[in-house]
Amino acid sequence: MDSKELVYLLKIGIINENLEIYKGLFSDTLPSEIKDPYFIDAISFFNNLPDEHKRIFFSILRQVMIDSISNVLGVIDGSSSLEEHDGDFSLLYEGKSLEYLQDYFLSQFE
Amino acid sequence: MDSKELVYLLKIGIINENLEIYKGLFSDTLPSEIKDPYFIDAISFFNNLPDEHKRIFFSILRQVMIDSISNVLGVIDGSSSLEEHDGDFSLLYEGKSLEYLQDYFLSQFE
């Protein structure tokens, strides 16, 4: 697997897949089925949205997933740093270095 | 930096920081200032939420960030796999291997 293949798999295996999971969770969960306070609030929030806003809600979740994965890849690439740490990360797949992950990842959404 | 330090920095440097950025963007952006269609929809969506639902909205965004970063760390750890690829990733910081990232990361939110 090279860098481009990895970022493609992150897109389909995390972003696309989680989006389907969220759509199922928000659309199909009955308030009576849940006990977790966060989830009760979240389902009530979703059920109160007009249909057109449900579509926008999921597009926002998708963008938030893109942003957070991009930020992690930026840290791994070394294009962004965490606090005062300026040492180098390297990500290897089967011993082979993967680089420019953030750029390749974001180019899929342009 | 060891694994525990990295996941702490991902929490404060990505999740907490992005949450503040999103709060600022959604709360302080005037519709007249924006041209991007996604963002126009997103701001209109947010401005139509009752105040109590704005709080829930941000808690959902926080959970989505936690989920997606956790998923990436699971791939790096090898605890989840991408399609049919079952080779090993390794993440190094200054040549030193970082492991159990997903578990350490998620334990911060229990």
gemmi code that builds the backbone of each chain (N, CA, C; Angstrom):
import gemmi

chains = {
    "A": [
        ("MET", (0.842, -1.201, 0.000), (0.000, 0.000, 0.000), (0.881, 1.256, 0.000)),
        ("ASP", (0.634, 2.146, -0.939), (1.376, 3.405, -0.920), (0.497, 4.515, -0.316)),
        ("SER", (1.037, 5.718, -0.262), (0.331, 6.827, 0.411), (-1.028, 7.103, -0.222)),
        ("LYS", (-1.084, 7.108, -1.564), (-2.351, 7.414, -2.239), (-3.398, 6.348, -1.967)),
        ("GLU", (-2.963, 5.115, -1.903), (-3.901, 4.034, -1.626), (-4.407, 4.139, -0.182)),
        ("LEU", (-3.504, 4.468, 0.738), (-3.931, 4.597, 2.135), (-4.989, 5.690, 2.284)),
        ("VAL", (-4.756, 6.861, 1.707), (-5.721, 7.957, 1.913), (-7.055, 7.638, 1.233)),
        ("TYR", (-7.002, 6.907, 0.120), (-8.260, 6.483, -0.515), (-9.022, 5.540, 0.416)),
        ("LEU", (-8.292, 4.621, 1.040), (-8.941, 3.676, 1.948), (-9.447, 4.361, 3.215)),
        ("LEU", (-8.759, 5.414, 3.662), (-9.280, 6.184, 4.806), (-10.581, 6.881, 4.412)),
        ("LYS", (-10.643, 7.356, 3.178), (-11.871, 8.022, 2.723), (-13.033, 7.027, 2.677)),
        ("ILE", (-12.830, 5.894, 2.034), (-13.978, 4.986, 1.914), (-14.214, 4.174, 3.184)),
        ("GLY", (-13.134, 3.838, 3.906), (-13.272, 2.953, 5.068), (-13.623, 3.690, 6.350)),
        ("ILE", (-13.350, 4.977, 6.422), (-13.722, 5.734, 7.625), (-14.803, 6.757, 7.291)),
        ("ILE", (-14.510, 7.670, 6.377), (-15.475, 8.759, 6.138), (-16.782, 8.223, 5.552)),
        ("ASN", (-16.687, 7.523, 4.426), (-17.926, 7.036, 3.808), (-18.657, 6.039, 4.701)),
        ("GLU", (-17.886, 5.165, 5.332), (-18.519, 4.132, 6.158), (-19.142, 4.739, 7.427)),
        ("ASN", (-18.400, 5.623, 8.106), (-18.975, 6.254, 9.305), (-20.217, 7.069, 8.959)),
        ("LEU", (-20.188, 7.723, 7.800), (-21.357, 8.517, 7.415), (-22.600, 7.630, 7.292)),
        ("GLU", (-22.422, 6.459, 6.707), (-23.551, 5.524, 6.613), (-23.987, 5.048, 7.999)),
        ("ILE", (-23.001, 4.811, 8.868), (-23.331, 4.397, 10.244), (-24.105, 5.504, 10.959)),
        ("TYR", (-23.630, 6.742, 10.837), (-24.339, 7.856, 11.496), (-25.755, 8.002, 10.935)),
        ("LYS", (-25.880, 7.883, 9.615), (-27.224, 8.014, 9.016), (-28.159, 6.960, 9.588)),
        ("GLY", (-27.659, 5.735, 9.705), (-28.471, 4.664, 10.269), (-28.814, 4.926, 11.729)),
        ("LEU", (-27.800, 5.296, 12.506), (-28.017, 5.544, 13.937), (-29.030, 6.657, 14.172)),
        ("PHE", (-28.844, 7.779, 13.490), (-29.723, 8.922, 13.734), (-31.127, 8.679, 13.182)),
        ("SER", (-31.198, 7.998, 12.050), (-32.508, 7.853, 11.405), (-33.323, 6.709, 11.990)),
        ("ASP", (-32.663, 5.668, 12.465), (-33.394, 4.442, 12.809), (-33.491, 4.166, 14.298)),
        ("THR", (-32.850, 4.996, 15.140), (-32.883, 4.707, 16.568), (-34.120, 5.331, 17.207)),
        ("LEU", (-34.848, 4.525, 17.945), (-36.016, 5.030, 18.670), (-35.552, 5.558, 20.029)),
        ("PRO", (-36.052, 6.747, 20.423), (-35.647, 7.303, 21.719), (-35.836, 6.315, 22.860)),
        ("SER", (-36.863, 5.447, 22.754), (-37.124, 4.496, 23.843), (-36.036, 3.427, 23.958)),
        ("GLU", (-35.206, 3.283, 22.904), (-34.190, 2.225, 22.901), (-32.900, 2.632, 23.623)),
        ("ILE", (-32.759, 3.926, 23.946), (-31.437, 4.397, 24.393), (-31.452, 4.929, 25.815)),
        ("LYS", (-30.275, 4.775, 26.456), (-30.144, 5.225, 27.840), (-29.014, 6.233, 28.017)),
        ("ASP", (-28.044, 6.194, 27.107), (-26.902, 7.095, 27.220), (-27.355, 8.547, 27.051)),
        ("PRO", (-27.038, 9.422, 28.021), (-27.538, 10.814, 27.982), (-27.098, 11.569, 26.723)),
        ("TYR", (-25.836, 11.375, 26.316), (-25.372, 12.048, 25.079), (-26.243, 11.632, 23.909)),
        ("PHE", (-26.508, 10.339, 23.809), (-27.205, 9.824, 22.640), (-28.691, 10.208, 22.672)),
        ("ILE", (-29.256, 10.264, 23.858), (-30.650, 10.725, 23.970), (-30.765, 12.153, 23.432)),
        ("ASP", (-29.844, 13.010, 23.856), (-29.836, 14.395, 23.360), (-29.637, 14.440, 21.842)),
        ("ALA", (-28.690, 13.619, 21.364), (-28.347, 13.661, 19.941), (-29.525, 13.202, 19.071)),
        ("ILE", (-30.219, 12.162, 19.515), (-31.357, 11.655, 18.732), (-32.512, 12.654, 18.766)),
        ("SER", (-32.730, 13.246, 19.936), (-33.790, 14.253, 20.043), (-33.469, 15.455, 19.144)),
        ("PHE", (-32.210, 15.874, 19.159), (-31.740, 16.961, 18.287), (-32.073, 16.631, 16.825)),
        ("PHE", (-31.683, 15.425, 16.408), (-31.859, 15.035, 15.001), (-33.341, 14.952, 14.626)),
        ("ASN", (-34.139, 14.372, 15.516), (-35.564, 14.208, 15.199), (-36.299, 15.543, 15.077)),
        ("ASN", (-35.734, 16.583, 15.663), (-36.355, 17.906, 15.572), (-35.936, 18.700, 14.339)),
        ("LEU", (-35.010, 18.149, 13.564), (-34.559, 18.879, 12.371), (-35.553, 18.702, 11.227)),
        ("PRO", (-35.806, 19.788, 10.482), (-36.566, 19.622, 9.236), (-35.773, 18.727, 8.271)),
        ("ASP", (-36.461, 18.033, 7.381), (-35.783, 17.080, 6.488), (-34.619, 17.709, 5.718)),
        ("GLU", (-34.815, 18.917, 5.204), (-33.750, 19.555, 4.433), (-32.521, 19.794, 5.316)),
        ("HIS", (-32.742, 20.058, 6.592), (-31.612, 20.296, 7.496), (-30.915, 18.997, 7.893)),
        ("LYS", (-31.621, 17.886, 7.805), (-30.950, 16.604, 8.070), (-29.843, 16.362, 7.033)),
        ("ARG", (-30.134, 16.713, 5.789), (-29.127, 16.565, 4.733), (-27.906, 17.444, 5.042)),
        ("ILE", (-28.165, 18.681, 5.447), (-27.056, 19.601, 5.763), (-26.280, 19.088, 6.978)),
        ("PHE", (-27.002, 18.585, 7.971), (-26.356, 18.037, 9.173), (-25.329, 16.967, 8.788)),
        ("PHE", (-25.712, 16.045, 7.916), (-24.772, 14.981, 7.535), (-23.601, 15.535, 6.713)),
        ("SER", (-23.844, 16.581, 5.940), (-22.721, 17.172, 5.187), (-21.741, 17.849, 6.153)),
        ("ILE", (-22.253, 18.385, 7.267), (-21.358, 18.969, 8.279), (-20.551, 17.864, 8.967)),
        ("LEU", (-21.206, 16.761, 9.307), (-20.469, 15.651, 9.942), (-19.356, 15.149, 9.011)),
        ("ARG", (-19.666, 15.065, 7.719), (-18.654, 14.616, 6.752), (-17.455, 15.577, 6.761)),
        ("GLN", (-17.740, 16.876, 6.756), (-16.642, 17.848, 6.742), (-15.819, 17.773, 8.028)),
        ("VAL", (-16.476, 17.537, 9.158), (-15.765, 17.420, 10.440), (-14.851, 16.186, 10.424)),
        ("MET", (-15.329, 15.085, 9.822), (-14.473, 13.896, 9.697), (-13.261, 14.203, 8.814)),
        ("ILE", (-13.499, 14.881, 7.686), (-12.381, 15.239, 6.791), (-11.367, 16.101, 7.545)),
        ("ASP", (-11.855, 17.116, 8.256), (-10.953, 18.029, 8.986), (-10.113, 17.269, 10.004)),
        ("SER", (-10.748, 16.391, 10.792), (-9.981, 15.784, 11.887), (-8.978, 14.762, 11.357)),
        ("ILE", (-9.362, 13.988, 10.343), (-8.398, 13.044, 9.762), (-7.257, 13.807, 9.087)),
        ("SER", (-7.597, 14.879, 8.388), (-6.558, 15.711, 7.768), (-5.582, 16.239, 8.817)),
        ("ASN", (-6.095, 16.682, 9.952), (-5.217, 17.203, 11.011), (-4.272, 16.128, 11.535)),
        ("VAL", (-4.775, 14.907, 11.725), (-3.908, 13.814, 12.197), (-2.813, 13.537, 11.158)),
        ("LEU", (-3.212, 13.494, 9.886), (-2.223, 13.225, 8.827), (-1.189, 14.350, 8.752)),
        ("GLY", (-1.621, 15.572, 9.001), (-0.686, 16.705, 9.014), (0.360, 16.558, 10.119)),
        ("VAL", (-0.064, 16.033, 11.263), (0.884, 15.787, 12.355), (1.872, 14.693, 11.955)),
        ("ILE", (1.367, 13.618, 11.353), (2.249, 12.509, 10.930), (3.245, 12.981, 9.868)),
        ("ASP", (2.736, 13.805, 8.918), (3.616, 14.327, 7.853), (4.660, 15.297, 8.384)),
        ("GLY", (4.324, 15.934, 9.524), (5.212, 16.986, 10.026), (4.853, 18.363, 9.495)),
        ("SER", (3.738, 18.468, 8.759), (3.334, 19.787, 8.256), (2.618, 20.594, 9.332)),
        ("SER", (2.118, 19.928, 10.380), (1.662, 20.667, 11.559), (2.297, 20.036, 12.793)),
        ("SER", (2.459, 20.833, 13.829), (3.132, 20.289, 15.009), (2.211, 20.379, 16.217)),
        ("LEU", (2.512, 19.578, 17.206), (1.715, 19.516, 18.423), (2.480, 20.222, 19.532)),
        ("GLU", (1.955, 21.323, 19.998), (2.593, 22.109, 21.056), (4.067, 22.332, 20.709)),
        ("GLU", (4.954, 22.114, 21.668), (6.351, 22.456, 21.414), (7.167, 21.289, 20.845)),
        ("HIS", (6.461, 20.198, 20.462), (7.190, 19.033, 19.953), (7.515, 19.190, 18.478)),
        ("ASP", (8.773, 19.217, 18.135), (9.113, 19.377, 16.727), (9.944, 18.206, 16.197)),
        ("GLY", (9.878, 17.077, 16.880), (10.550, 15.881, 16.375), (9.799, 15.302, 15.180)),
        ("ASP", (10.386, 14.317, 14.537), (9.799, 13.754, 13.320), (9.016, 12.469, 13.575)),
        ("PHE", (7.817, 12.432, 13.023), (7.066, 11.189, 12.959), (7.389, 10.498, 11.644)),
        ("SER", (7.299, 9.171, 11.633), (7.256, 8.476, 10.347), (6.262, 7.339, 10.436)),
        ("LEU", (5.465, 7.225, 9.376), (4.496, 6.136, 9.302), (4.963, 5.171, 8.222)),
        ("LEU", (5.097, 3.911, 8.605), (5.562, 2.887, 7.664), (4.458, 1.869, 7.437)),
        ("TYR", (4.382, 1.350, 6.203), (3.529, 0.194, 5.937), (4.427, -0.905, 5.404)),
        ("GLU", (4.477, -2.003, 6.143), (5.377, -3.102, 5.797), (6.806, -2.578, 5.571)),
        ("GLY", (7.186, -1.647, 6.466), (8.552, -1.133, 6.436), (8.814, -0.013, 5.451)),
        ("LYS", (7.790, 0.322, 4.633), (7.987, 1.351, 3.598), (7.328, 2.653, 4.043)),
        ("SER", (8.073, 3.743, 3.939), (7.601, 5.025, 4.453), (6.448, 5.609, 3.634)),
        ("LEU", (5.459, 6.166, 4.339), (4.307, 6.809, 3.691), (4.405, 8.313, 3.935)),
        ("GLU", (4.322, 9.073, 2.863), (4.540, 10.524, 3.011), (3.488, 11.335, 2.266)),
        ("TYR", (3.475, 12.644, 2.568), (2.550, 13.594, 1.915), (1.095, 13.156, 2.068)),
        ("LEU", (0.797, 12.550, 3.218), (-0.537, 11.975, 3.396), (-1.628, 13.045, 3.426)),
        ("GLN", (-1.380, 14.147, 4.113), (-2.424, 15.182, 4.219), (-2.783, 15.750, 2.838)),
        ("ASP", (-1.773, 16.057, 2.047), (-2.041, 16.613, 0.707), (-2.816, 15.620, -0.157)),
        ("TYR", (-2.361, 14.372, -0.170), (-3.062, 13.362, -0.971), (-4.490, 13.172, -0.463)),
        ("PHE", (-4.633, 13.157, 0.868), (-5.959, 12.966, 1.448), (-6.906, 14.092, 1.025)),
        ("LEU", (-6.446, 15.335, 1.210), (-7.333, 16.473, 0.919), (-7.629, 16.611, -0.567)),
        ("SER", (-6.704, 16.179, -1.420), (-6.924, 16.322, -2.865), (-8.115, 15.486, -3.337)),
        ("GLN", (-8.521, 14.515, -2.519), (-9.688, 13.703, -2.891), (-11.006, 14.454, -2.750)),
        ("PHE", (-10.974, 15.589, -2.039), (-12.224, 16.287, -1.752), (-12.299, 17.639, -2.452)),
        ("GLU", (-11.345, 17.898, -3.362), (-11.338, 19.211, -4.038), (-12.363, 19.251, -5.149)),
    ],
    "B": [
        ("MET", (8.432, 11.953, 22.855), (6.990, 11.799, 23.040), (6.609, 10.313, 23.008)),
        ("ASP", (5.905, 9.866, 24.000), (5.445, 8.481, 23.980), (3.967, 8.430, 23.539)),
        ("SER", (3.412, 7.224, 23.496), (2.050, 7.059, 22.968), (1.015, 7.872, 23.762)),
        ("LYS", (1.144, 7.833, 25.107), (0.168, 8.540, 25.935), (0.247, 10.045, 25.723)),
        ("GLU", (1.450, 10.541, 25.560), (1.613, 11.979, 25.331), (1.030, 12.367, 23.968)),
        ("LEU", (1.282, 11.524, 22.962), (0.735, 11.831, 21.635), (-0.795, 11.906, 21.674)),
        ("VAL", (-1.449, 10.931, 22.271), (-2.923, 10.944, 22.233), (-3.486, 12.105, 23.044)),
        ("TYR", (-2.768, 12.498, 24.112), (-3.197, 13.686, 24.870), (-3.103, 14.930, 23.974)),
        ("LEU", (-2.008, 15.016, 23.236), (-1.834, 16.180, 22.363), (-2.834, 16.175, 21.201)),
        ("LEU", (-3.221, 14.981, 20.725), (-4.266, 14.926, 19.692), (-5.595, 15.420, 20.275)),
        ("LYS", (-5.836, 15.099, 21.535), (-7.080, 15.558, 22.168), (-7.094, 17.078, 22.294)),
        ("ILE", (-6.032, 17.641, 22.833), (-6.091, 19.090, 23.053), (-5.784, 19.874, 21.776)),
        ("GLY", (-4.913, 19.318, 20.919), (-4.484, 20.073, 19.734), (-5.415, 19.923, 18.548)),
        ("ILE", (-6.203, 18.872, 18.504), (-7.148, 18.710, 17.389), (-8.580, 18.824, 17.907)),
        ("ILE", (-8.972, 17.963, 18.828), (-10.388, 17.953, 19.232), (-10.776, 19.254, 19.939)),
        ("ASN", (-10.045, 19.586, 21.008), (-10.432, 20.798, 21.737), (-10.260, 22.046, 20.879)),
        ("GLU", (-9.183, 22.071, 20.121), (-8.912, 23.269, 19.317), (-9.917, 23.404, 18.168)),
        ("ASN", (-10.176, 22.309, 17.460), (-11.161, 22.383, 16.371), (-12.546, 22.756, 16.899)),
        ("LEU", (-12.890, 22.254, 18.074), (-14.194, 22.580, 18.641), (-14.318, 24.092, 18.857)),
        ("GLU", (-13.261, 24.707, 19.347), (-13.292, 26.166, 19.528), (-13.383, 26.873, 18.177)),
        ("ILE", (-12.661, 26.340, 17.187), (-12.719, 26.936, 15.839), (-14.136, 26.824, 15.278)),
        ("TYR", (-14.751, 25.641, 15.412), (-16.119, 25.468, 14.903), (-17.087, 26.395, 15.636)),
        ("LYS", (-16.937, 26.511, 16.951), (-17.836, 27.398, 17.705), (-17.721, 28.828, 17.194)),
        ("GLY", (-16.492, 29.257, 16.963), (-16.286, 30.608, 16.441), (-16.877, 30.765, 15.049)),
        ("LEU", (-16.583, 29.803, 14.171), (-17.066, 29.878, 12.781), (-18.591, 29.924, 12.727)),
        ("PHE", (-19.231, 28.999, 13.434), (-20.686, 28.911, 13.353), (-21.357, 30.096, 14.052)),
        ("SER", (-20.763, 30.551, 15.147), (-21.437, 31.584, 15.933), (-21.175, 32.983, 15.394)),
        ("ASP", (-20.014, 33.201, 14.793), (-19.613, 34.574, 14.480), (-19.641, 34.906, 12.999)),
        ("THR", (-19.956, 33.927, 12.127), (-19.919, 34.211, 10.690), (-21.266, 34.752, 10.232)),
        ("LEU", (-21.216, 35.879, 9.552), (-22.441, 36.446, 8.996), (-22.695, 35.825, 7.623)),
        ("PRO", (-23.951, 35.420, 7.343), (-24.251, 34.826, 6.036), (-23.750, 35.685, 4.875)),
        ("SER", (-23.769, 37.017, 5.042), (-23.356, 37.907, 3.945), (-21.859, 37.807, 3.669)),
        ("GLU", (-21.101, 37.233, 4.604), (-19.640, 37.165, 4.438), (-19.191, 35.973, 3.611)),
        ("ILE", (-20.095, 35.013, 3.335), (-19.630, 33.749, 2.760), (-20.204, 33.470, 1.370)),
        ("LYS", (-19.411, 32.744, 0.600), (-19.813, 32.408, -0.767), (-19.855, 30.905, -1.023)),
        ("ASP", (-19.099, 30.156, -0.229), (-19.025, 28.710, -0.422), (-20.392, 28.066, -0.125)),
        ("PRO", (-20.956, 27.321, -1.089), (-22.321, 26.772, -0.912), (-22.449, 25.873, 0.318)),
        ("TYR", (-21.438, 25.028, 0.575), (-21.491, 24.181, 1.767), (-21.614, 25.040, 3.019)),
        ("PHE", (-20.810, 26.087, 3.069), (-20.741, 26.891, 4.281), (-21.997, 27.757, 4.451)),
        ("ILE", (-22.551, 28.201, 3.343), (-23.820, 28.952, 3.412), (-24.906, 28.075, 4.039)),
        ("ASP", (-24.998, 26.838, 3.560), (-25.970, 25.895, 4.122), (-25.699, 25.636, 5.602)),
        ("ALA", (-24.411, 25.441, 5.929), (-24.054, 25.086, 7.300), (-24.379, 26.225, 8.270)),
        ("ILE", (-24.093, 27.452, 7.862), (-24.372, 28.604, 8.741), (-25.880, 28.798, 8.887)),
        ("SER", (-26.603, 28.638, 7.802), (-28.061, 28.775, 7.868), (-28.652, 27.689, 8.784)),
        ("PHE", (-28.138, 26.474, 8.633), (-28.542, 25.361, 9.512), (-28.330, 25.747, 10.974)),
        ("PHE", (-27.147, 26.232, 11.294), (-26.807, 26.550, 12.689), (-27.665, 27.694, 13.219)),
        ("ASN", (-27.864, 28.717, 12.399), (-28.624, 29.881, 12.868), (-30.086, 29.545, 13.143)),
        ("ASN", (-30.572, 28.458, 12.550), (-31.956, 28.050, 12.789), (-32.128, 27.146, 14.010)),
        ("LEU", (-31.019, 26.775, 14.636), (-31.132, 25.898, 15.806), (-31.521, 26.693, 17.045)),
        ("PRO", (-32.408, 26.131, 17.879), (-32.636, 26.738, 19.192), (-31.332, 26.692, 20.003)),
        ("ASP", (-31.163, 27.630, 20.945), (-29.902, 27.709, 21.693), (-29.525, 26.385, 22.350)),
        ("GLU", (-30.480, 25.694, 22.944), (-30.179, 24.427, 23.621), (-29.658, 23.390, 22.617)),
        ("HIS", (-30.174, 23.459, 21.386), (-29.716, 22.505, 20.374), (-28.334, 22.862, 19.830)),
        ("LYS", (-27.941, 24.117, 19.940), (-26.570, 24.482, 19.533), (-25.557, 23.755, 20.422)),
        ("ARG", (-25.854, 23.658, 21.712), (-24.961, 22.942, 22.631), (-24.869, 21.463, 22.222)),
        ("ILE", (-26.009, 20.869, 21.929), (-26.004, 19.446, 21.530), (-25.252, 19.271, 20.207)),
        ("PHE", (-25.473, 20.188, 19.277), (-24.784, 20.132, 17.984), (-23.264, 20.051, 18.190)),
        ("PHE", (-22.722, 20.912, 19.047), (-21.273, 20.886, 19.257), (-20.833, 19.601, 19.965)),
        ("SER", (-21.679, 19.040, 20.814), (-21.298, 17.774, 21.453), (-21.279, 16.640, 20.416)),
        ("ILE", (-22.149, 16.724, 19.411), (-22.123, 15.727, 18.327), (-20.842, 15.887, 17.498)),
        ("LEU", (-20.490, 17.127, 17.167), (-19.248, 17.341, 16.392), (-18.032, 16.791, 17.161)),
        ("ARG", (-18.019, 17.018, 18.488), (-16.905, 16.507, 19.301), (-16.855, 14.977, 19.206)),
        ("GLN", (-18.009, 14.321, 19.304), (-18.029, 12.857, 19.241), (-17.582, 12.351, 17.870)),
        ("VAL", (-17.962, 13.062, 16.810), (-17.554, 12.672, 15.449), (-16.028, 12.802, 15.294)),
        ("MET", (-15.454, 13.849, 15.890), (-13.984, 13.986, 15.848), (-13.324, 12.830, 16.600)),
        ("ILE", (-13.852, 12.506, 17.779), (-13.291, 11.385, 18.559), (-13.365, 10.093, 17.749)),
        ("ASP", (-14.532, 9.827, 17.147), (-14.705, 8.595, 16.363), (-13.702, 8.512, 15.214)),
        ("SER", (-13.554, 9.617, 14.466), (-12.735, 9.495, 13.258), (-11.253, 9.392, 13.617)),
        ("ILE", (-10.805, 10.133, 14.625), (-9.397, 10.014, 15.028), (-9.151, 8.614, 15.610)),
        ("SER", (-10.088, 8.118, 16.400), (-9.964, 6.757, 16.941), (-9.842, 5.733, 15.815)),
        ("ASN", (-10.636, 5.891, 14.775), (-10.582, 4.952, 13.652), (-9.218, 4.977, 12.960)),
        ("VAL", (-8.654, 6.172, 12.759), (-7.327, 6.262, 12.134), (-6.288, 5.577, 13.023)),
        ("LEU", (-6.365, 5.825, 14.335), (-5.395, 5.206, 15.247), (-5.558, 3.688, 15.262)),
        ("GLY", (-6.786, 3.211, 15.132), (-7.024, 1.767, 15.069), (-6.357, 1.140, 13.849)),
        ("VAL", (-6.379, 1.861, 12.736), (-5.704, 1.371, 11.525), (-4.191, 1.319, 11.755)),
        ("ILE", (-3.644, 2.387, 12.340), (-2.188, 2.438, 12.597), (-1.778, 1.324, 13.560)),
        ("ASP", (-2.588, 1.119, 14.599), (-2.299, 0.062, 15.586), (-2.408, -1.340, 14.991)),
        ("GLY", (-3.235, -1.453, 13.941), (-3.504, -2.777, 13.393), (-4.710, -3.446, 14.035)),
        ("SER", (-5.430, -2.710, 14.905), (-6.620, -3.315, 15.522), (-7.815, -3.251, 14.574)),
        ("SER", (-7.761, -2.388, 13.559), (-8.754, -2.480, 12.489), (-8.007, -2.475, 11.162)),
        ("SER", (-8.623, -3.067, 10.153), (-7.919, -3.150, 8.878), (-8.723, -2.461, 7.786)),
        ("LEU", (-8.034, -2.099, 6.732), (-8.646, -1.402, 5.606), (-8.809, -2.381, 4.461)),
        ("GLU", (-10.046, -2.689, 4.133), (-10.334, -3.643, 3.062), (-9.500, -4.917, 3.243)),
        ("GLU", (-8.892, -5.372, 2.183), (-8.205, -6.666, 2.282), (-6.726, -6.529, 2.690)),
        ("HIS", (-6.322, -5.299, 3.090), (-4.912, -5.094, 3.441), (-4.656, -5.527, 4.879)),
        ("ASP", (-3.810, -6.507, 5.061), (-3.539, -6.936, 6.430), (-2.066, -6.817, 6.792)),
        ("GLY", (-1.344, -5.984, 6.064), (0.059, -5.716, 6.426), (0.133, -4.833, 7.663)),
        ("ASP", (1.342, -4.671, 8.177), (1.519, -3.917, 9.424), (1.953, -2.472, 9.176)),
        ("PHE", (1.248, -1.566, 9.881), (1.706, -0.187, 9.956), (2.588, -0.042, 11.192)),
        ("SER", (3.525, 0.896, 11.135), (4.175, 1.314, 12.374), (4.371, 2.824, 12.339)),
        ("LEU", (4.045, 3.444, 13.469), (4.239, 4.890, 13.606), (5.387, 5.114, 14.581)),
        ("LEU", (6.366, 5.876, 14.114), (7.546, 6.147, 14.942), (7.613, 7.639, 15.253)),
        ("TYR", (8.117, 7.955, 16.449), (8.450, 9.357, 16.755), (9.919, 9.385, 17.125)),
        ("GLU", (10.671, 10.098, 16.335), (12.124, 10.132, 16.506), (12.687, 8.708, 16.569)),
        ("GLY", (12.140, 7.860, 15.704), (12.653, 6.495, 15.580), (12.108, 5.503, 16.595)),
        ("LYS", (11.283, 6.000, 17.542), (10.768, 5.116, 18.592), (9.309, 4.762, 18.309)),
        ("SER", (8.980, 3.495, 18.393), (7.657, 3.028, 17.998), (6.563, 3.465, 18.981)),
        ("LEU", (5.429, 3.872, 18.427), (4.267, 4.272, 19.235), (3.171, 3.232, 19.054)),
        ("GLU", (2.670, 2.716, 20.163), (1.714, 1.601, 20.085), (0.505, 1.808, 20.977)),
        ("TYR", (-0.514, 0.983, 20.770), (-1.757, 1.023, 21.565), (-2.403, 2.407, 21.554)),
        ("LEU", (-2.269, 3.084, 20.435), (-2.726, 4.480, 20.371), (-4.240, 4.601, 20.527)),
        ("GLN", (-4.999, 3.707, 19.873), (-6.458, 3.822, 19.948), (-6.949, 3.635, 21.387)),
        ("ASP", (-6.432, 2.640, 22.080), (-6.859, 2.410, 23.470), (-6.525, 3.602, 24.358)),
        ("TYR", (-5.293, 4.088, 24.255), (-4.898, 5.242, 25.075), (-5.754, 6.462, 24.726)),
        ("PHE", (-5.986, 6.625, 23.432), (-6.774, 7.789, 22.992), (-8.182, 7.732, 23.576)),
        ("LEU", (-8.845, 6.584, 23.411), (-10.239, 6.474, 23.866), (-10.356, 6.523, 25.386)),
        ("SER", (-9.322, 6.069, 26.092), (-9.409, 6.068, 27.566), (-9.506, 7.491, 28.122)),
        ("GLN", (-9.140, 8.473, 27.319), (-9.254, 9.870, 27.775), (-10.693, 10.356, 27.824)),
        ("PHE", (-11.586, 9.620, 27.199), (-12.973, 10.108, 27.074), (-13.955, 9.232, 27.838)),
        ("GLU", (-13.430, 8.311, 28.653), (-14.327, 7.402, 29.388), (-14.929, 8.090, 30.612)),
    ],
}
model = gemmi.Model(1)
for chain_id, residues in chains.items():
    chain = gemmi.Chain(chain_id)
    for i, (resn, *xyz) in enumerate(residues, 1):
        res = gemmi.Residue()
        res.name, res.seqid = resn, gemmi.SeqId(i, " ")
        for name, pos in zip(("N", "CA", "C"), xyz):
            atom = gemmi.Atom()
            atom.name, atom.element = name, gemmi.Element(name[0])
            atom.pos, atom.b_iso = gemmi.Position(*pos), 0.0
            res.add_atom(atom)
        chain.add_residue(res)
    model.add_chain(chain)
structure = gemmi.Structure()
structure.add_model(model)
structure.setup_entities()
